[in-house]
Amino acid sequence: MGSIFTKIINKEIPSFTIMEDDFFIAFLDINPLVKGHTLVVPKCEIDKVFDLENAYLEKMLVFAKPIAKAIEKSFDCDRCGVSIIGLEVPHTHMHLIPINSSDDLNFTRAKLKLNNEELQAVQKTILLHLG
């Protein structure tokens, strides 16, 4: 059947894509903690991050690095925080989130409700700083 992320990877569900290569895709979280909250997802459907092969783990961080730098340039934040929780969707994924304190990574907080125009504006801002 495949996870919702596999459906995004296969273009069965639209996303606000930030970057993509043969191994990973990064797209905006549609229920973000803050504007700029981006997910980095391997294209192989593996549930737990530490079940990924070592080389894949290395590539995931290298893939995420320019996105994190673009997020830091795009939003008023101290840094881009990283979180891998893995409970929401049974498909490994990394959260990249603009943060100013550790509380900004609190996933029990209410999520933002952004419309498509707001998500497109966030996407455009990150892409501007990515290129």
N, CA, C and O of each residue as an XYZ file, in Angstrom:
524
protein
N       0.830     -1.202      0.000
C       0.000      0.000      0.000
C       0.865      1.253      0.000
O       0.631      2.157     -0.802
N       1.838      1.326      0.863
C       2.718      2.483      0.893
C       2.229      3.573      1.829
O       1.029      3.790      1.999
N       3.182      4.240      2.422
C       2.861      5.345      3.334
C       2.441      6.580      2.544
O       2.574      6.630      1.321
N       1.939      7.561      3.257
C       1.601      8.838      2.612
C       2.849      9.451      1.981
O       2.753     10.130      0.959
N       4.022      9.218      2.578
C       5.254      9.753      1.997
C       5.597      9.052      0.686
O       6.086      9.688     -0.247
N       5.345      7.755      0.610
C       5.569      7.033     -0.646
C       4.649      7.580     -1.730
O       5.045      7.681     -2.891
N       3.436      7.928     -1.358
C       2.507      8.509     -2.330
C       2.991      9.882     -2.794
O       2.801     10.247     -3.955
N       3.611     10.643     -1.897
C       4.200     11.935     -2.291
C       5.394     11.699     -3.202
O       5.531     12.367     -4.227
N       6.258     10.759     -2.845
C       7.426     10.419     -3.667
C       6.977     10.008     -5.069
O       7.593     10.406     -6.058
N       5.916      9.220     -5.160
C       5.399      8.725     -6.448
C       4.514      9.743     -7.165
O       3.949      9.447     -8.218
N       4.395     10.959     -6.586
C       3.601     12.045     -7.174
C       2.116     11.717     -7.255
O       1.399     12.271     -8.089
N       1.654     10.816     -6.390
C       0.237     10.506     -6.302
C      -0.481     11.553     -5.458
O      -1.688     11.757     -5.592
N       0.277     12.210     -4.589
C      -0.226     13.294     -3.742
C       0.690     14.488     -3.963
O       1.910     14.331     -3.937
N       0.137     15.673     -4.179
C       0.994     16.843     -4.389
C       1.702     17.254     -3.098
O       1.231     16.978     -1.995
N       2.836     17.913     -3.265
C       3.567     18.433     -2.109
C       4.206     19.763     -2.487
O       4.274     20.132     -3.660
N       4.665     20.460     -1.479
C       5.412     21.694     -1.679
C       6.880     21.325     -1.571
O       7.517     21.504     -0.533
N       7.400     20.801     -2.688
C       8.746     20.234     -2.728
C       9.805     21.326     -2.642
O       9.704     22.374     -3.279
N      10.820     21.047     -1.838
C      11.957     21.943     -1.676
C      13.142     21.432     -2.484
O      13.810     22.208     -3.167
N      13.408     20.127     -2.409
C      14.539     19.550     -3.135
C      14.295     18.053     -3.298
O      13.594     17.429     -2.503
N      14.897     17.491     -4.357
C      14.729     16.062     -4.617
C      15.933     15.553     -5.392
O      16.472     16.250     -6.251
N      16.350     14.330     -5.078
C      17.357     13.648     -5.878
C      16.943     12.181     -5.999
O      15.788     11.847     -5.735
N      17.858     11.309     -6.391
C      17.515      9.898     -6.584
C      17.190      9.171     -5.283
O      16.519      8.139     -5.302
N      17.662      9.702     -4.150
C      17.535      9.003     -2.884
C      16.551      9.628     -1.894
O      15.993      8.929     -1.048
N      16.335     10.959     -2.001
C      15.547     11.689     -1.000
C      14.639     12.723     -1.654
O      14.840     13.145     -2.792
N      13.640     13.104     -0.886
C      12.801     14.237     -1.246
C      12.599     15.075      0.020
O      12.457     14.528      1.114
N      12.587     16.384     -0.130
C      12.300     17.295      0.982
C      11.100     18.132      0.576
O      11.044     18.660     -0.535
N      10.143     18.249      1.483
C       8.934     19.019      1.208
C       8.433     19.636      2.503
O       8.783     19.195      3.598
N       7.606     20.664      2.357
C       7.053     21.330      3.538
C       6.072     20.424      4.269
O       5.282     19.707      3.654
N       6.140     20.475      5.587
C       5.142     19.813      6.414
C       3.858     20.632      6.287
O       3.883     21.842      6.514
N       2.753     20.009      5.933
C       1.509     20.769      5.751
C       0.822     21.068      7.082
O      -0.158     21.812      7.122
N       1.331     20.493      8.168
C       0.876     20.808      9.527
C       2.102     21.217     10.345
O       2.484     20.513     11.279
N       2.715     22.340     10.003
C       4.003     22.697     10.600
C       3.898     23.230     12.027
O       2.871     23.765     12.446
N       4.997     23.062     12.752
C       5.110     23.722     14.054
C       5.279     25.219     13.848
O       4.699     26.025     14.575
N       6.075     25.583     12.853
C       6.314     26.979     12.470
C       6.494     27.033     10.961
O       6.709     26.005     10.319
N       6.407     28.224     10.401
C       6.653     28.365      8.966
C       8.093     27.950      8.665
O       9.028     28.347      9.360
N       8.247     27.154      7.629
C       9.559     26.662      7.241
C       9.809     25.222      7.631
O      10.810     24.639      7.214
N       8.928     24.635      8.420
C       9.055     23.249      8.872
C       9.056     22.333      7.640
O       8.069     22.240      6.910
N      10.179     21.671      7.438
C      10.400     20.864      6.242
C      10.711     19.421      6.632
O      11.367     19.172      7.643
N      10.241     18.484      5.834
C      10.515     17.064      6.048
C      11.500     16.564      5.008
O      11.369     16.867      3.823
N      12.478     15.805      5.449
C      13.423     15.129      4.556
C      13.105     13.645      4.655
O      13.142     13.061      5.738
N      12.790     13.037      3.504
C      12.287     11.668      3.481
C      13.098     10.833      2.480
O      13.236     11.218      1.319
N      13.629      9.695      2.928
C      14.286      8.801      1.966
C      13.240      8.187      1.040
O      12.095      7.965      1.433
N      13.646      7.923     -0.171
C      12.706      7.342     -1.133
C      12.471      5.855     -0.900
O      11.502      5.290     -1.408
N      13.358      5.217     -0.130
C      13.094      3.829      0.253
C      12.180      3.854      1.470
O      12.383      4.645      2.391
N      11.197      3.004      1.470
C      10.217      3.007      2.555
C      10.695      2.104      3.684
O      10.443      0.899      3.698
N      11.392      2.725      4.628
C      11.884      2.040      5.824
C      11.344      2.804      7.024
O      11.473      4.026      7.095
N      10.749      2.099      7.951
C      10.067      2.719      9.083
C      11.030      3.421     10.036
O      10.838      4.601     10.330
N      12.049      2.740     10.524
C      12.915      3.269     11.575
C      14.232      3.780     11.009
O      14.880      3.104     10.210
N      14.617      4.963     11.426
C      15.791      5.628     10.882
C      17.049      4.773     11.023
O      17.879      4.755     10.114
N      17.207      4.069     12.134
C      18.425      3.297     12.330
C      18.380      1.938     11.658
O      19.293      1.129     11.826
N      17.317      1.679     10.891
C      17.288      0.513     10.015
C      17.816      0.861      8.625
O      18.015     -0.025      7.794
N      18.041      2.149      8.374
C      18.659      2.552      7.107
C      20.109      2.090      7.082
O      20.764      2.013      8.122
N      20.599      1.788      5.906
C      22.019      1.436      5.758
C      22.865      2.652      6.134
O      22.428      3.791      5.974
N      24.071      2.406      6.633
C      24.951      3.492      7.073
C      25.178      4.531      5.981
O      25.132      5.732      6.247
N      25.419      4.084      4.776
C      25.671      5.026      3.672
C      24.452      5.914      3.435
O      24.590      7.093      3.110
N      23.270      5.348      3.596
C      22.029      6.116      3.402
C      21.875      7.173      4.490
O      21.447      8.295      4.217
N      22.227      6.809      5.733
C      22.175      7.774      6.829
C      23.105      8.953      6.554
O      22.737     10.108      6.767
N      24.308      8.651      6.082
C      25.262      9.715      5.760
C      24.701     10.630      4.670
O      24.762     11.854      4.785
N      24.164     10.035      3.630
C      23.612     10.805      2.517
C      22.440     11.677      2.961
O      22.243     12.774      2.438
N      21.668     11.187      3.921
C      20.500     11.933      4.395
C      20.930     13.257      5.027
O      20.323     14.296      4.769
N      21.970     13.219      5.848
C      22.459     14.457      6.466
C      23.056     15.402      5.437
O      22.833     16.612      5.499
N      23.807     14.862      4.498
C      24.412     15.692      3.457
C      23.322     16.319      2.591
O      23.434     17.482      2.205
N      22.276     15.568      2.284
C      21.148     16.089      1.512
C      20.451     17.214      2.275
O      20.063     18.222      1.684
N      20.293     17.038      3.594
C      19.570     18.011      4.414
C      20.346     19.302      4.648
O      19.739     20.347      4.885
N      21.654     19.253      4.587
C      22.486     20.407      4.954
C      22.151     21.686      4.191
O      21.921     22.708      4.839
N      22.109     21.697      2.855
C      21.789     22.962      2.173
C      20.367     23.446      2.441
O      20.104     24.648      2.412
N      19.457     22.523      2.701
C      18.085     22.904      3.026
C      18.062     23.595      4.381
O      17.409     24.626      4.545
N      18.770     23.033      5.346
C      18.845     23.640      6.682
C      19.451     25.038      6.605
O      18.970     25.958      7.267
N      20.492     25.204      5.813
C      21.123     26.522      5.647
C      20.141     27.506      5.019
O      20.082     28.667      5.423
N      19.368     27.046      4.030
C      18.376     27.913      3.382
C      17.261     28.293      4.363
O      16.779     29.426      4.343
N      16.854     27.358      5.214
C      15.836     27.650      6.229
C      16.348     28.728      7.175
O      15.615     29.658      7.512
N      17.599     28.610      7.604
C      18.185     29.602      8.511
C      18.218     30.997      7.885
O      18.043     31.995      8.585
N      18.439     31.069      6.585
C      18.464     32.353      5.887
C      17.056     32.891      5.618
O      16.868     34.094      5.437
N      16.081     32.002      5.593
C      14.724     32.370      5.198
C      13.847     32.870      6.335
O      12.879     33.592      6.096
N      14.171     32.497      7.568
C      13.294     32.799      8.694
C      14.080     33.392      9.851
O      15.282     33.163      9.993
N      13.386     34.148     10.664
C      13.999     34.763     11.840
C      14.181     33.678     12.894
O      13.285     33.408     13.694
N      15.359     33.065     12.876
C      15.625     31.971     13.804
C      17.102     31.948     14.166
O      17.943     32.496     13.454
N      17.396     31.307     15.278
C      18.772     31.162     15.719
C      19.481     30.063     14.944
O      20.682     30.145     14.688
N      18.727     29.034     14.574
C      19.287     27.900     13.831
C      18.165     27.028     13.287
O      16.985     27.248     13.561
N      18.570     26.039     12.515
C      17.622     25.044     12.027
C      17.754     23.821     12.929
O      18.795     23.166     12.961
N      16.681     23.525     13.662
C      16.678     22.355     14.522
C      16.366     21.103     13.723
O      15.739     21.163     12.665
N      16.811     19.975     14.243
C      16.613     18.682     13.589
C      15.951     17.734     14.578
O      16.358     17.648     15.736
N      14.938     17.030     14.120
C      14.281     16.046     14.964
C      13.887     14.841     14.122
O      13.378     14.976     13.009
N      14.131     13.674     14.673
C      13.664     12.433     14.057
C      12.882     11.697     15.128
O      13.454     11.182     16.089
N      11.584     11.653     14.955
C      10.721     11.017     15.946
C      10.206      9.684     15.404
O      10.389      8.637     16.024
N       9.565      9.737     14.247
C       9.167      8.518     13.574
C       7.863      7.891     13.994
O       7.549      6.782     13.563
N       7.099      8.563     14.818
C       5.836      7.970     15.257
C       4.652      8.366     14.386
O       3.646      7.657     14.346
N       4.764      9.493     13.687
C       3.624     10.030     12.946
C       3.306      9.218     11.690
O       2.144      8.934     11.403
N       4.347      8.848     10.949
C       4.198      8.113      9.695
C       5.236      6.985      9.720
O       6.396      7.236     10.046
N       4.850      5.758      9.386
C       5.799      4.642      9.429
C       6.741      4.635      8.219
O       6.802      3.666      7.462
N       7.459      5.725      8.064
C       8.410      5.911      6.960
C       9.425      6.920      7.497
O       9.057      8.042      7.843
N      10.682      6.534      7.568
C      11.710      7.406      8.131
C      11.585      8.816      7.578
O      11.385      9.014      6.379
N      11.706      9.800      8.475
C      11.711     11.192      8.039
C      12.367     12.066      9.096
O      12.289     11.802     10.296
N      13.008     13.104      8.611
C      13.717     14.070      9.440
C      12.979     15.396      9.359
O      12.626     15.853      8.272
N      12.747     16.011     10.510
C      12.130     17.332     10.568
C      13.228     18.386     10.620
O      14.126     18.298     11.458
N      13.172     19.370      9.750
C      14.048     20.541      9.787
C      13.159     21.723     10.148
O      12.218     22.046      9.422
N      13.461     22.367     11.275
C      12.550     23.378     11.812
C      13.334     24.614     12.259
O      14.285     24.494     13.032
N      12.945     25.799     11.780
C      13.594     27.012     12.293
C      13.268     27.176     13.777
O      12.100     27.165     14.166
N      14.310     27.327     14.607
C      14.095     27.409     16.051
C      14.891     28.547     16.680
O      15.909     28.991     16.150
N      14.395     29.001     17.820
C      15.101     29.959     18.664
C      15.321     29.404     20.066
O      16.107     29.955     20.837
N      14.628     28.314     20.401
C      14.819     27.649     21.690
C      14.457     26.177     21.517
O      13.843     25.795     20.520
N      14.837     25.362     22.483
C      14.520     23.939     22.398
C      13.012     23.693     22.461
O      12.530     22.676     21.963
N      12.273     24.609     23.065
C      10.815     24.468     23.132
C      10.170     24.550     21.746
O       9.054     24.069     21.548
N      10.870     25.157     20.798
C      10.345     25.244     19.433
C      10.256     23.873     18.766
O       9.623     23.731     17.720
N      10.888     22.865     19.366
C      10.814     21.494     18.843
C       9.803     20.646     19.621
O       9.866     19.418     19.585
N       8.889     21.287     20.311
C       7.879     20.604     21.102
C       6.718     20.182     20.198
O       5.902     21.012     19.796
N       6.653     18.897     19.885
C       5.651     18.391     18.957
C       4.275     18.209     19.587
O       3.330     17.798     18.913
N       4.159     18.512     20.875
C       2.836     18.449     21.509
C       2.086     19.773     21.365
O       0.902     19.860     21.690
N       2.786     20.810     20.873
C       2.132     22.110     20.651
C       1.175     22.023     19.481
O       1.273     21.131     18.639
N       0.255     22.958     19.446
C      -0.679     23.047     18.317
C       0.092     23.367     17.041
O       1.051     24.139     17.056
N      -0.336     22.771     15.954
C       0.301     22.987     14.657
C      -0.359     24.181     13.961
O      -1.510     24.518     14.238
N       0.381     24.803     13.067
C      -0.171     25.896     12.281
C      -1.116     25.344     11.217
O      -0.963     24.213     10.758
N      -2.069     26.140     10.845
C      -2.974     25.819      9.732
C      -2.694     26.828      8.633
O      -3.216     27.942      8.668
N      -1.876     26.451      7.657
C      -1.526     27.345      6.556
C      -2.306     26.949      5.314
O      -2.498     25.764      5.041
N      -2.755     27.950      4.562
C      -3.435     27.644      3.304
C      -2.389     27.461      2.202
O      -1.199     27.688      2.422
N      -2.836     27.055      1.034
C      -1.909     26.778     -0.072
C      -1.071     27.991     -0.454
O       0.108     27.851     -0.778
N      -1.666     29.175     -0.419
C      -0.919     30.384     -0.770
C       0.203     30.644      0.233
O       1.307     31.032     -0.148
N      -0.086     30.429      1.514
C       0.944     30.609      2.543
C       2.056     29.572      2.401
O       3.234     29.897      2.550
N       1.685     28.335      2.116
C       2.684     27.283      1.917
C       3.529     27.574      0.678
O       4.741     27.357      0.695
N       2.910     28.057     -0.387
C       3.663     28.409     -1.595
C       4.648     29.542     -1.316
O       5.762     29.537     -1.841
N       4.249     30.505     -0.500
C       5.139     31.619     -0.144
C       6.332     31.113      0.662
O       7.460     31.554      0.438
N       6.097     30.196      1.593
C       7.182     29.603      2.371
C       8.112     28.825      1.455
O       9.333     28.952      1.551
N       7.543     28.027      0.576
C       8.330     27.256     -0.394
C       9.194     28.174     -1.236
O      10.384     27.917     -1.416
N       8.611     29.234     -1.750
C       9.335     30.163     -2.609
C      10.490     30.813     -1.851
O      11.578     30.981     -2.402
N      10.260     31.175     -0.600
C      11.303     31.799      0.210
C      12.482     30.862      0.422
O      13.634     31.264      0.263
N      12.198     29.615      0.780
C      13.285     28.641      0.981
C      14.020     28.393     -0.322
O      15.251     28.362     -0.342
N      13.279     28.215     -1.420
C      13.913     27.959     -2.713
C      14.803     29.127     -3.143
O      15.852     28.918     -3.753
N      14.392     30.338     -2.829
C      15.191     31.513     -3.153
C      16.551     31.459     -2.452
O      17.570     31.826     -3.038
N      16.564     31.008     -1.218
C      17.810     30.924     -0.455
C      18.572     29.630     -0.695
O      19.730     29.511     -0.294
N      17.948     28.676     -1.335
C      18.590     27.392     -1.641
C      19.475     27.512     -2.870
O      20.562     26.940     -2.943
N      18.971     28.278     -3.835
C      19.642     28.361     -5.131
C      20.878     29.159     -5.112
O      21.535     29.304     -6.143
